[in-house]
Every structure is written in C-alpha cells, then in structure tokens.
Amino acid sequence: MTRPNKFWIIGGEYADTRFDRPIDGTTSLQGPFDNYDDALHTWRQLAAATTSNAHQRYTIAHEGAR
C-alpha cells in the first residue's frame, strides 16, 4: 500500500547563520500539507514575515522523499 505524499515546513531561529543550532523554543513544525503548492504558500508567508531576521530560516520537507 502506498502512503500519500505529505509536505511539512520546518524551521525557526538559529544561533548563527550556519543554521546548525536552533535557539531553544523557536523551532516550528507546520503541516502536513497534501501538496507542495499549499506548503509553498505558507512557507512564503513565514519567510516574508521574518525577512529582517538573518538567523531565521524555514524549509519545506517532503515526507515521501528518500
């Protein structure tokens, strides 16, 4: 049985611009989204709202990706 593809938005504020150590309490997980376009729409809203913070980053993760 095939599992449906799901998309998630993961991110938050990081300690520096290497983006390898999130600041406690700022990590965010949103979703699941049934399609990439819905996830992209939400990602764009998050990115626009945090554009002035160089330490904040969000990415779209595909649950079915290998």
Stockholm file with secondary structure:
# STOCKHOLM 1.0

chainA/1-66         MTRPNKFWIIGGEYADTRFDRPIDGTTSLQGPFDNYDDALHTWRQLAAATTSNAHQRYTIAHEGAR
#=GR chainA/1-66 SS CCCCCCEEEEEEEBSSTTCCSBCTTCCEEEEEESSHHHHHHHHHHHHHHTTTCTTEEEEEEETTCC
#=GC SS_cons        CCCCCCEEEEEEEBSSTTCCSBCTTCCEEEEEESSHHHHHHHHHHHHHHTTTCTTEEEEEEETTCC
//
